[in-house]
Amino acid sequence: MKSLDAVIEEYRKRMFSIAKEDGISSHRTLVASQNLDELLNIEMNKNNPSPLNKKK
């Protein structure tokens, strides 16, 4: 199983490739960027859990 960091790197490369092909403002680039953002948010929350998410 790939690490989250490896998956993030794959998504980053894919987003740059799509942006190069379709342009930075294309719908496909936007979707790729949103997918990458979701992974980055998971990574950030894993390393820095929000106090609001802690159970009492």
C-alpha positions as protocol buffer text, in pm:
chain_id: "A"
residue {
  index: 1
  type: MET
  ca { x: 0 y: 0 z: 0 }
}
residue {
  index: 2
  type: LYS
  ca { x: 130 y: 342 z: -94 }
}
residue {
  index: 3
  type: SER
  ca { x: 192 y: 605 z: 169 }
}
residue {
  index: 4
  type: LEU
  ca { x: -26 y: 913 z: 172 }
}
residue {
  index: 5
  type: ASP
  ca { x: 280 y: 1119 z: 78 }
}
residue {
  index: 6
  type: ALA
  ca { x: 333 y: 905 z: -233 }
}
residue {
  index: 7
  type: VAL
  ca { x: -32 y: 943 z: -334 }
}
residue {
  index: 8
  type: ILE
  ca { x: -14 y: 1319 z: -280 }
}
residue {
  index: 9
  type: GLU
  ca { x: 292 y: 1336 z: -505 }
}
residue {
  index: 10
  type: GLU
  ca { x: 113 y: 1137 z: -777 }
}
residue {
  index: 11
  type: TYR
  ca { x: -189 y: 1370 z: -761 }
}
residue {
  index: 12
  type: ARG
  ca { x: 40 y: 1675 z: -771 }
}
residue {
  index: 13
  type: LYS
  ca { x: 216 y: 1548 z: -1083 }
}
residue {
  index: 14
  type: ARG
  ca { x: -115 y: 1460 z: -1245 }
}
residue {
  index: 15
  type: MET
  ca { x: -253 y: 1808 z: -1173 }
}
residue {
  index: 16
  type: PHE
  ca { x: 52 y: 1976 z: -1331 }
}
residue {
  index: 17
  type: SER
  ca { x: 24 y: 1751 z: -1635 }
}
residue {
  index: 18
  type: ILE
  ca { x: -343 y: 1835 z: -1680 }
}
residue {
  index: 19
  type: ALA
  ca { x: -273 y: 2207 z: -1634 }
}
residue {
  index: 20
  type: LYS
  ca { x: 0 y: 2189 z: -1898 }
}
residue {
  index: 21
  type: GLU
  ca { x: -235 y: 2015 z: -2143 }
}
residue {
  index: 22
  type: ASP
  ca { x: -562 y: 2199 z: -2075 }
}
residue {
  index: 23
  type: GLY
  ca { x: -454 y: 2527 z: -1916 }
}
residue {
  index: 24
  type: ILE
  ca { x: -452 y: 2643 z: -1558 }
}
residue {
  index: 25
  type: SER
  ca { x: -817 y: 2753 z: -1566 }
}
residue {
  index: 26
  type: SER
  ca { x: -966 y: 2438 z: -1719 }
}
residue {
  index: 27
  type: HIS
  ca { x: -1234 y: 2238 z: -1543 }
}
residue {
  index: 28
  type: ARG
  ca { x: -1012 y: 1928 z: -1535 }
}
residue {
  index: 29
  type: THR
  ca { x: -733 y: 2125 z: -1368 }
}
residue {
  index: 30
  type: LEU
  ca { x: -978 y: 2260 z: -1112 }
}
residue {
  index: 31
  type: VAL
  ca { x: -1104 y: 1910 z: -1029 }
}
residue {
  index: 32
  type: ALA
  ca { x: -747 y: 1778 z: -1003 }
}
residue {
  index: 33
  type: SER
  ca { x: -659 y: 2066 z: -772 }
}
residue {
  index: 34
  type: GLN
  ca { x: -962 y: 1998 z: -553 }
}
residue {
  index: 35
  type: ASN
  ca { x: -869 y: 1630 z: -528 }
}
residue {
  index: 36
  type: LEU
  ca { x: -515 y: 1725 z: -428 }
}
residue {
  index: 37
  type: ASP
  ca { x: -651 y: 1972 z: -170 }
}
residue {
  index: 38
  type: GLU
  ca { x: -858 y: 1695 z: -11 }
}
residue {
  index: 39
  type: LEU
  ca { x: -550 y: 1476 z: 27 }
}
residue {
  index: 40
  type: LEU
  ca { x: -345 y: 1764 z: 167 }
}
residue {
  index: 41
  type: ASN
  ca { x: -619 y: 1840 z: 419 }
}
residue {
  index: 42
  type: ILE
  ca { x: -620 y: 1477 z: 531 }
}
residue {
  index: 43
  type: GLU
  ca { x: -243 y: 1490 z: 573 }
}
residue {
  index: 44
  type: MET
  ca { x: -257 y: 1819 z: 766 }
}
residue {
  index: 45
  type: ASN
  ca { x: -535 y: 1696 z: 995 }
}
residue {
  index: 46
  type: LYS
  ca { x: -347 y: 1373 z: 1058 }
}
residue {
  index: 47
  type: ASN
  ca { x: -44 y: 1569 z: 1177 }
}
residue {
  index: 48
  type: ASN
  ca { x: -230 y: 1851 z: 1353 }
}
residue {
  index: 49
  type: PRO
  ca { x: -570 y: 1735 z: 1477 }
}
residue {
  index: 50
  type: SER
  ca { x: -811 y: 2014 z: 1550 }
}
residue {
  index: 51
  type: PRO
  ca { x: -916 y: 2052 z: 1914 }
}
residue {
  index: 52
  type: LEU
  ca { x: -1275 y: 2073 z: 1787 }
}
residue {
  index: 53
  type: ASN
  ca { x: -1252 y: 1715 z: 1656 }
}
residue {
  index: 54
  type: LYS
  ca { x: -1140 y: 1564 z: 1986 }
}
residue {
  index: 55
  type: LYS
  ca { x: -1386 y: 1350 z: 2175 }
}
residue {
  index: 56
  type: LYS
  ca { x: -1469 y: 1440 z: 2532 }
}
